[in-house]
Amino acid sequence: MKIAIIGTGNLGKSIAKGLITNNAITTLYLTKRNLDDIQDLDGYKNVILTTDNIEAVKNSDILIFAIQPRHFETILNDVKPYLTEKHVLISTITGFLIPKIEGIVGTDQFIIRAMPNTAIAVGKSMTCMCSNEKGAKRIKIAEAIFDRLGHTLAIPESQMQAATVVCASGIAFWMRLIRATTQAAIQLGFDAKEAQELAMYTSEGAANLLITNGNHPEEEIDRVTTPKGCTIQGLNEMEHKGLSSSLIQGMVASFNKINTIKEEQI
């Protein structure tokens, strides 16, 4: 695949590393105003570093935009004259809706929005994506790219804001739960390093059980709990203190907030 990443910041760099590691490129153009920040990617076979977005567009078929929202419209207008019927446009910009992109480049372009999270840096992103009507014909290409960097799910654009909360903000929510587990483990007698190790790998194991077995969480919970046992005692105390309710309310609060700042972001 002939790919260009327009705006190789933290997210763009993570995507680039995943593509390079997985040999998913024919050529890979990486653009940035200051190339010093991505010099560590120089020297890889068929990877070209440039400050020229137009050069990258002319020499690529798939364009992944990973720039700050306030620069997106300007860059789209800059590259618009060089877009052809072969180009697939993949936007990772939060809140920048497909109709607005179409309003700049036209409805006859393959347009896809992808919303990865920071776990893309370790190849474990949960990436949600949607497309315009024409882009639906190329969404498998986007899935092939991001499946190399984790897992993908195609959803309607109307759910992208909610997906941002569940998947992108969700990383922070899970980190807080892991931190709380670590703190509990310290209180129970483990040192800080051991406590975090226990929390991290137990969390990873729980997620992998669901991924591998395809069960509902309650099925796996039932495998651990026994009548009058310590697990159900702990679970009931957590629910009494509002664990599930607090998590749900927090995610809803994040969703309400993201809807109020959407216009500011774009």
C-alpha positions in Angstrom: 0.0 0.0 0.0 1.2 3.5 -0.8 0.3 5.4 2.3 0.9 8.9 3.5 0.5 10.1 7.1 -0.2 13.8 7.1 0.9 15.1 10.5 3.2 12.6 12.1 2.7 13.6 15.8 2.3 11.1 18.6 -0.7 9.3 17.0 0.7 9.5 13.4 4.1 8.2 14.7 2.4 5.3 16.4 0.5 4.4 13.3 3.7 4.6 11.2 5.6 2.3 13.6 2.8 -0.2 13.4 2.8 -0.2 9.6 6.5 -0.5 9.4 6.7 -3.3 11.9 4.0 -5.2 10.1 5.4 -4.6 6.6 2.1 -3.1 5.5 3.5 -0.5 3.1 4.8 -0.2 -0.4 5.8 3.3 0.4 5.1 5.4 3.4 5.3 9.2 3.4 5.5 10.9 6.7 4.9 14.7 6.9 5.7 17.1 9.7 6.7 20.7 10.0 9.7 19.8 12.1 11.3 16.6 10.9 13.7 16.4 13.8 10.8 14.8 15.9 10.6 11.8 13.6 14.2 11.3 12.6 14.2 7.9 14.3 11.9 6.7 11.5 14.4 7.8 8.8 16.3 5.0 7.1 13.5 2.5 7.1 13.1 1.0 3.6 10.5 2.9 1.5 9.8 5.4 4.3 10.1 9.1 3.2 10.1 12.0 5.6 9.0 15.3 4.2 7.6 18.7 5.2 5.6 18.8 1.9 2.1 17.6 2.2 1.4 17.9 -1.5 4.4 15.7 -2.4 3.1 13.1 0.0 -0.4 13.2 -1.5 0.9 13.0 -5.1 2.9 9.9 -4.3 0.3 8.0 -2.2 -3.1 6.3 -2.6 -4.1 6.3 1.1 -4.0 9.5 3.1 -4.2 9.3 6.9 -4.7 12.7 8.5 -3.4 12.8 12.1 -3.2 16.6 12.5 -4.7 18.9 15.1 -8.3 19.8 14.4 -7.6 23.5 13.9 -5.3 22.8 11.0 -7.4 20.2 9.2 -9.5 22.5 7.1 -6.5 24.5 5.8 -4.6 21.3 4.9 -7.6 19.8 3.1 -8.0 23.0 1.0 -4.2 22.9 0.3 -4.3 19.3 -1.0 -7.7 19.3 -2.6 -6.4 20.2 -6.1 -4.2 17.1 -6.0 -6.8 14.6 -5.0 -7.8 12.0 -7.6 -10.3 9.2 -7.9 -7.8 6.7 -6.5 -7.3 8.5 -3.1 -8.7 7.2 0.1 -8.9 9.8 2.8 -8.8 8.6 6.4 -9.3 11.2 9.1 -8.4 10.6 12.8 -9.5 14.1 13.8 -12.0 14.0 16.7 -15.3 15.8 16.0 -14.6 16.8 12.4 -17.7 15.3 10.7 -17.8 13.7 7.3 -20.3 16.2 5.9 -17.8 19.0 6.7 -15.0 17.0 5.0 -17.2 16.5 2.0 -18.0 20.2 2.0 -14.3 20.9 1.4 -13.2 18.1 -0.9 -16.5 17.0 -2.4 -18.8 14.0 -2.1 -17.0 12.0 -4.8 -14.0 11.1 -2.6 -13.6 8.0 -0.5 -13.8 9.4 3.0 -13.4 7.4 6.2 -13.1 8.5 9.8 -11.1 6.4 12.2 -11.0 6.8 16.0 -8.1 4.9 17.5 -6.9 5.1 21.1 -3.5 5.5 22.7 -3.0 1.7 22.9 -2.2 1.9 19.2 1.4 2.6 20.3 1.6 -1.1 21.5 -0.6 -2.6 18.7 -3.7 -2.9 20.9 -5.9 -0.1 19.8 -9.7 -0.4 19.7 -10.4 1.6 16.6 -13.9 2.6 15.6 -14.5 3.8 12.0 -17.3 5.1 9.8 -17.5 6.4 6.2 -19.4 8.4 3.7 -21.5 6.5 1.1 -18.6 6.2 -1.4 -16.1 5.5 1.4 -18.0 2.3 2.3 -16.4 0.7 -0.8 -13.0 1.2 0.7 -13.6 0.8 4.4 -12.0 -2.7 4.3 -8.7 -1.0 3.4 -8.9 1.1 6.5 -9.8 -2.0 8.6 -6.8 -3.8 7.1 -4.5 -1.0 8.2 -5.9 -0.6 11.8 -6.4 -4.3 12.4 -2.6 -4.5 12.2 -2.6 -2.1 15.1 -5.3 -3.7 17.3 -9.0 -4.3 16.6 -11.5 -2.4 14.5 -15.3 -1.9 14.5 -17.3 -0.2 11.8 -20.1 2.0 13.3 -22.5 4.8 12.1 -21.0 8.3 12.4 -23.8 9.2 14.9 -22.0 6.8 17.4 -18.5 8.2 16.9 -18.8 10.7 19.8 -19.9 7.9 22.1 -17.1 5.6 20.9 -14.6 8.4 21.7 -15.8 8.2 25.3 -15.9 4.4 25.5 -12.6 3.7 23.7 -10.4 6.8 23.8 -11.4 8.2 27.2 -11.9 4.6 28.2 -8.2 4.1 28.4 -8.0 6.6 31.2 -11.0 5.0 33.0 -9.3 1.6 32.9 -6.0 3.1 34.1 -7.8 4.5 37.1 -9.3 1.1 37.9 -5.9 -0.5 37.6 -4.4 2.2 39.8 -7.1 1.5 42.4 -6.4 -2.2 42.3 -2.7 -1.4 42.7 -3.4 0.7 45.8 -5.5 -2.1 47.3 -2.7 -4.6 46.7 -0.2 -2.3 48.4 -2.6 -2.1 51.4 -2.8 -5.9 51.4 1.0 -6.2 51.7 2.7 -6.1 48.3 5.3 -3.5 47.4 4.4 -0.9 44.7 6.1 -2.7 41.8 4.6 -6.1 42.6 1.2 -4.5 43.2 1.1 -2.9 39.8 2.3 -6.1 38.1 -0.5 -8.0 39.8 -3.1 -5.4 38.7 -1.9 -5.1 35.1 -1.7 -8.7 34.3 -4.9 -9.6 36.0 -6.7 -6.9 34.0 -5.1 -8.2 30.8 -6.2 -11.8 31.7 -9.8 -10.7 32.4 -10.0 -9.0 29.0 -8.4 -11.9 27.1 -10.8 -14.4 28.7 -13.7 -12.4 27.2 -12.0 -12.0 23.8 -11.0 -15.6 23.6 -14.1 -17.3 25.0 -16.7 -14.8 23.8 -18.6 -15.0 27.1 -20.6 -12.3 28.9 -18.6 -10.9 31.9 -21.1 -12.4 34.3 -20.3 -15.9 33.0 -16.7 -15.4 33.9 -17.6 -13.8 37.2 -19.7 -16.9 38.0 -16.6 -19.1 37.5 -14.8 -17.2 40.2 -17.5 -16.7 42.8 -18.5 -19.4 45.3 -21.3 -19.4 47.9 -20.3 -17.4 51.0 -16.9 -16.8 49.4 -14.5 -13.9 49.5 -15.1 -12.9 45.8 -18.8 -12.3 46.1 -18.3 -10.5 49.4 -15.9 -8.1 47.7 -18.2 -7.7 44.6 -21.2 -6.9 46.7 -19.3 -4.4 48.8 -18.1 -2.6 45.6 -21.6 -2.5 44.2 -22.9 -1.2 47.6 -20.4 1.6 47.3 -21.6 2.3 43.7 -18.8 0.9 41.5 -20.9 0.2 38.4 -23.1 3.3 38.9 -20.1 5.6 39.2 -18.4 4.2 36.1 -21.6 4.6 34.1 -22.3 8.1 35.3 -18.7 9.1 34.6 -18.9 7.9 31.1 -22.2 9.7 30.5 -20.6 12.8 31.9 -17.7 12.5 29.5 -20.2 12.0 26.6 -22.1 15.1 27.6 -18.9 17.1 27.8 -17.6 16.0 24.4 -20.9 17.1 22.8 -20.5 20.6 24.3 -16.9 21.1 23.0 -17.4 19.5 19.6 -17.8 22.8 17.8 -14.8 24.3 19.6 -12.6 21.3 18.5 -13.4 21.9 14.8 
